[in-house]
């Protein structure tokens, strides 16, 4: 049985659709769009207590609580969202939505194109972080919320949070950017490109037309394995697995699994195939690659010049995917613009994944930060 | 035309074969074996000036000079081997051999099994660094060399060099270990495992029986792309490519190549397919994964207790594949054993690849080190 203490309990994913097309950053128009979302807590009367939580690459709208009484796992940020947690649902109305291009209920490449009656596949347009945020704005408008108390996200969620503060300065009181970056580095792009190449080289990918057939499972699995290496620090891999053999005393001297770390990665890769769409992986990593606030706005200072929100930046000492130095530079730029900025680098061993695991320190920092925010 | 100044000039790969089987670390016997090798400089009368150079994962026996007058590139360590270079061929007789399990002339999975008349494929035995060194010893015996003035290698070559100093303490006057490690870390194993999974999931791999058919080119290409990310530092990727677009001013908004770093990686992946055997990639990375001197000998100190050689360890500040700290620990252990040890950490931006690129500093260090070595 689930222990519902400090939990938002049983929740349901809801759907919001709009017919009118939106203008994408690529220049093309796209619609209709359905958005999958969940909410936790109650929206207050003047609609001033809403916090929008933004997920990372493989996340979904299900950020907290359970869908059924027999669920094995709660939502992906359940340790941070709930009564008396960092995002305290006694105080805040927390909204979490699956982003455009995903495969968890919001329109994406696996959705049916109403014009053809078939899944979009690679006829889905290439989208950006800004496009995702534009769709989220529609959802917030639908709630009649004029101003979000906060937008908050880790990793790619942090990129969306920054784009919110830039695109909708009047609609955001505070912005929390965690384990993220103002742009992807050459190394980040390189890892994404190898993952995409693995998917595209899988014969089952078939130019993205695999929805009536076997999906490119091995390509997607390899992409996920690469991702997982970058989410952990060398130190956490060492602590978790070291060079321990998997269920044996001697190596196999063949190509079966020898080491625990191999078993872990293969499991992560295979499990991902059951819950994720390979085309979505292509589109979302591309949206990340394109993310570069300096290039887009001319400079970081220019990007944020009209932002009116308070900012909280959190980085983790062993995060080598999005190294602390990058976000620290962003924080410094905002300080030079005389924005209200808090920057914390948390000494944590878990690498990039720390934003999902370092509950205590993040809770303390976020709770204090939110105390000072008024919608 | 090639500029032959300071070059060993035109060289030829030679072959040495022996019929008797060797005892592999796995316990099985294996033979016959052919070894591809090259030599540069002249062996002196008392055979006391021989230096054995050991290559890395994708290297071969062709370490210096050119095979033909129209070659575009010299051997892989040509900047270090030649008249007046670090391995000065006016003084030393340099031997370079392709290791067991490779695909560059020495017996490996793509070689013909004389018993079946077909390529070994995955019937080739799983081999170790020690097995490779055992084969190299046969080559040295064939030359009638009792004691090598030095064994030297970068990356996986450094692992072979250490195993030489351990296995054949009477046969090695000095040992140079560059950009290497006394064991693979969990992260190292993880990267290797993803590369192997990419190869094995390629339908063309066909359990290793592809020699009459198309090879698993896309799997091997993905494996190589992953490798290349680990060979460069984030800094060198940033310097080399940054976020520069490939031959365009705006991103494509499709899945073609957008960034220079993508183009570079795809090129590296595809070029590798033309010159390397996928099965060899599996066997060699497995040999690396198994390399762990502490586990094998009980402790690092015990591993090296009988070694009689002088040691030179070189690491590079931005090498995150084999971080300096690991080899520094090995050097410290040898100092505690009162061995003669030189350890240098070179401040270099190129990551792991520095051992192929940092010519000046390595030349200075190696030249000085060799001055103090007497066979």
Contacts between the chains, C-beta under 8 A, distances in Angstrom:
chain1	res1	chain2	res2	distance
A	26	B	253	4.2
A	122	B	255	7.4
A	125	B	253	7.4
A	126	B	252	7.8
A	126	B	253	4.1
A	126	B	254	6.0
A	126	B	255	7.8
A	183	B	243	6.7
A	184	B	243	7.4
A	185	B	234	6.2
A	185	B	237	7.3
A	185	B	238	6.3
A	185	B	243	7.8
A	186	B	234	7.6
A	186	B	237	4.0
A	186	B	238	5.3
A	186	B	240	7.4
A	186	B	241	4.6
A	186	B	242	5.8
A	186	B	243	6.6
A	186	B	259	7.4
A	186	B	261	4.6
A	187	B	229	6.6
A	187	B	232	7.9
A	187	B	234	4.6
A	187	B	237	5.0
A	187	B	238	7.7
A	189	B	243	7.3
A	189	B	259	5.4
A	189	B	261	5.5
A	189	B	262	6.7
A	190	B	225	7.8
A	190	B	228	8.0
A	190	B	229	4.9
A	190	B	237	6.5
A	190	B	261	5.2
A	190	B	262	7.5
A	190	B	265	5.8
A	191	B	229	6.3
A	193	B	225	7.5
A	193	B	259	7.7
A	193	B	261	7.2
A	193	B	262	4.5
A	193	B	265	5.9
A	193	B	266	7.6
A	194	B	222	6.2
A	194	B	225	4.6
A	194	B	226	5.6
A	194	B	229	6.9
A	194	B	265	6.7
A	196	B	255	6.8
A	197	B	218	7.8
A	197	B	221	7.3
A	197	B	222	5.7
A	197	B	225	6.4
A	197	B	265	8.0
A	197	B	266	6.9
A	197	B	269	7.3
A	198	B	198	6.0
A	198	B	222	5.0
A	200	B	255	7.0
A	201	B	202	7.6
A	201	B	218	3.5
A	201	B	219	7.5
A	201	B	221	7.3
A	201	B	222	6.6
A	202	B	201	7.6
A	203	B	203	6.2
A	218	B	197	7.8
A	218	B	201	3.5
A	219	B	201	7.5
A	221	B	197	7.3
A	221	B	201	7.4
A	222	B	194	6.2
A	222	B	197	5.7
A	222	B	198	5.0
A	222	B	201	6.6
A	222	B	222	6.6
A	225	B	190	7.8
A	225	B	193	7.5
A	225	B	194	4.6
A	225	B	197	6.4
A	226	B	194	5.6
A	226	B	226	6.5
A	229	B	187	6.6
A	229	B	190	4.9
A	229	B	191	6.4
A	229	B	194	6.9
A	232	B	187	7.9
A	234	B	185	6.2
A	234	B	186	7.6
A	234	B	187	4.6
A	234	B	320	8.0
A	234	B	323	7.7
A	237	B	185	7.3
A	237	B	186	4.1
A	237	B	187	5.0
A	237	B	190	6.6
A	238	B	185	6.3
A	238	B	186	5.3
A	238	B	187	7.7
A	240	B	186	7.4
A	241	B	186	4.6
A	242	B	186	5.8
A	243	B	183	6.7
A	243	B	184	7.4
A	243	B	185	7.8
A	243	B	186	6.5
A	243	B	189	7.2
A	243	B	292	5.9
A	243	B	295	6.7
A	251	B	290	5.8
A	252	B	126	7.8
A	253	B	26	4.2
A	253	B	125	7.4
A	253	B	126	4.1
A	254	B	126	6.0
A	255	B	122	7.4
A	255	B	126	7.9
A	255	B	196	6.8
A	255	B	200	7.0
A	255	B	282	6.2
A	255	B	286	6.9
A	258	B	289	6.8
A	258	B	290	7.8
A	259	B	186	7.5
A	259	B	189	5.4
A	259	B	193	7.7
A	259	B	289	7.0
A	261	B	186	4.6
A	261	B	189	5.4
A	261	B	190	5.1
A	261	B	193	7.2
A	262	B	189	6.7
A	262	B	190	7.5
A	262	B	193	4.5
A	265	B	190	5.8
A	265	B	193	5.9
A	265	B	194	6.7
A	265	B	197	7.9
A	266	B	193	7.6
A	266	B	197	6.9
A	269	B	197	7.3
A	282	B	255	6.2
A	286	B	255	6.9
A	289	B	258	6.8
A	289	B	259	7.0
A	290	B	251	5.8
A	290	B	258	7.8
A	292	B	243	5.9
A	295	B	243	6.7
A	320	B	234	8.0
A	320	B	320	7.8
A	323	B	234	7.7
